[in-house]
Structure formats: C-alpha cells, structure tokens
Amino acid sequence: MPETTNREGERRGEREPPHREAAYFYGLFMRGHSLEQLRRDIEVPDKVVSRWQRLWRHEPHCRRRFEEILSYRRQVLAIFNTLVALELTLSHLRQ
C-alpha cells in the first residue's frame, strides 16, 4: 500500500523529503563516491540559476516552481554536508 501512495505523490509532482534525498547521496559517499562530485550533483550551478532568473522575467508563473526547486536542493545539500561532517568527526574519534 505505501508503494501506491508514493507513486501517486510522484505523479502529483511531490518529491521525497530533503533528508531522504540527502541520505541517498550520503550512502553514495559512504560507498566511496567523490565528496566534491556529489556536492556538484546536488547543488544547482550558478549558470543554471542565472538562466532560471532570466526565465522568471519572461515567464513569471514559473518563478515559484524554480524557487521551490532551488530551496529544496539547498536543503538537501545542507543536510548532506551535516551528515558528512558528522561522519568525518566520528571517524577521527574512532582512531
């Protein structure tokens, strides 16, 4: 039953909570993926933000959606950075 609910949410455009997406990237980090590459994958590049801002002027109805995406990605990155910092701190304490 939960699977159906999740699929219905995806169809409505709902995303996973930011902590779940951050946990996914954290799992990749723990499996040896590059920290900097993962950060680049999570964040929205400045060039893309600039492009979106130009679109906002021409299509104001898109502005809210772009701001939501940007806010979401920033939340994911902040949570991911917190998880990584905690892991690095704990790994130093274990040694």
C-alpha positions as CSV (number, residue, x, y, z in Angstrom):
1,M,0.0,0.0,0.0
2,P,2.7,2.6,0.8
3,E,4.2,2.0,-2.7
4,T,0.9,3.1,-4.3
5,T,0.9,6.3,-2.2
6,N,4.4,7.1,-3.2
7,R,3.7,6.6,-6.9
8,E,0.6,8.8,-6.6
9,G,2.7,11.5,-4.9
10,E,5.3,11.3,-7.7
11,R,2.6,11.8,-10.3
12,R,1.4,15.0,-8.5
13,G,5.0,16.3,-8.6
14,E,5.8,15.7,-5.0
15,R,9.4,15.0,-4.1
16,E,11.0,12.9,-1.4
17,P,11.6,14.8,1.8
18,P,15.1,16.5,1.6
19,H,16.5,14.3,4.3
20,R,15.8,11.2,2.3
21,E,17.5,12.5,-0.8
22,A,20.4,13.7,1.3
23,A,20.6,10.2,2.8
24,Y,20.8,8.7,-0.7
25,F,23.8,10.9,-1.5
26,Y,25.3,10.1,1.8
27,G,25.0,6.4,1.0
28,L,26.9,7.0,-2.2
29,F,29.6,8.9,-0.2
30,M,29.9,6.0,2.2
31,R,30.4,3.7,-0.8
32,G,33.4,5.7,-2.0
33,H,32.0,8.3,-4.4
34,S,33.8,11.6,-4.6
35,L,32.6,14.1,-2.0
36,E,33.1,17.1,-4.3
37,Q,31.3,15.3,-7.2
38,L,28.4,14.5,-5.0
39,R,28.2,18.1,-3.9
40,R,28.2,19.2,-7.5
41,D,25.4,16.8,-8.3
42,I,23.3,18.1,-5.5
43,E,23.7,21.8,-5.9
44,V,22.2,23.9,-8.7
45,P,25.1,25.5,-10.6
46,D,25.2,29.4,-10.8
47,K,24.8,29.3,-14.6
48,V,21.5,27.4,-14.2
49,V,20.3,29.8,-11.5
50,S,21.1,32.7,-13.8
51,R,19.2,31.1,-16.6
52,W,16.2,30.5,-14.4
53,Q,16.3,34.1,-13.3
54,R,16.1,35.2,-16.9
55,L,13.2,32.9,-17.5
56,W,11.4,34.4,-14.4
57,R,11.3,37.8,-16.2
58,H,9.6,36.3,-19.3
59,E,7.5,33.6,-17.5
60,P,6.6,34.9,-14.0
61,H,4.4,31.9,-13.4
62,C,7.5,29.7,-13.3
63,R,9.2,31.7,-10.7
64,R,7.6,29.9,-7.7
65,R,8.5,26.5,-9.1
66,F,12.1,27.4,-9.7
67,E,12.4,28.9,-6.2
68,E,11.0,25.7,-4.7
69,I,13.5,23.6,-6.6
70,L,16.4,25.8,-5.6
71,S,15.3,25.8,-2.0
72,Y,14.9,22.0,-2.0
73,R,18.3,21.4,-3.5
74,R,19.9,23.8,-0.9
75,Q,18.2,21.9,1.9
76,V,19.4,18.6,0.5
77,L,23.0,19.9,0.3
78,A,22.9,21.4,3.8
79,I,21.7,18.1,5.3
80,F,24.2,16.1,3.2
81,N,27.0,18.4,4.4
82,T,25.9,17.9,8.0
83,L,25.9,14.1,7.6
84,V,29.4,14.1,6.0
85,A,30.8,16.4,8.7
86,L,29.4,14.2,11.4
87,E,30.8,11.1,9.8
88,L,34.3,12.7,9.4
89,T,34.2,13.9,13.0
90,L,33.2,10.4,14.3
91,S,35.8,8.7,12.1
92,H,38.5,10.9,13.7
93,L,37.2,10.0,17.2
94,R,37.3,6.3,16.4
95,Q,41.0,6.4,15.5
